[in-house]
Amino acid sequence: MTTNPMPRPPYERRQWLAVAVLFTVLAPAAAWLGQALSYGPGAPGPYALFYVVPFALVAATWIPPRTDAQRRRRFALGSAGCLLALFYPNVLLVTWLVLWALTAS
């Protein structure tokens, strides 16, 4: 026999909105900061398309969670998206340098 949990009050159900807005603001700021801190020339053209992955992770935080586990997953997705947006230029630069070093020898 399963029991249905009591529905949460409206103020608890809407707390995910503040988290989604926070990650939505932080992701472009992290992308800009990552570009500013990187020694690379920026991410022109097709390289900028890889920002789709971090921003898609942040967009997933806008799906309203129904359980505490979903709420934790949405928080983890938003955090991972912001971190990927921050470190993407450095990862791209290191990858480019490693490929350059391997092909130059």
Stockholm file with secondary structure:
# STOCKHOLM 1.0

chainA/1-105         MTTNPMPRPPYERRQWLAVAVLFTVLAPAAAWLGQALSYGPGAPGPYALFYVVPFALVAATWIPPRTDAQRRRRFALGSAGCLLALFYPNVLLVTWLVLWALTAS
#=GR chainA/1-105 SS CCCCCCCCCHHHHTHHHHHHHHHHHHHHHHHHHHHHHCSSCCCCGGGGGGGHHHHHHHHGGGSCCSSHHHHHHHHHHHHHHHHHHHHHHHHHHHHHHHHHHHHHC
#=GC SS_cons         CCCCCCCCCHHHHTHHHHHHHHHHHHHHHHHHHHHHHCSSCCCCGGGGGGGHHHHHHHHGGGSCCSSHHHHHHHHHHHHHHHHHHHHHHHHHHHHHHHHHHHHHC
//
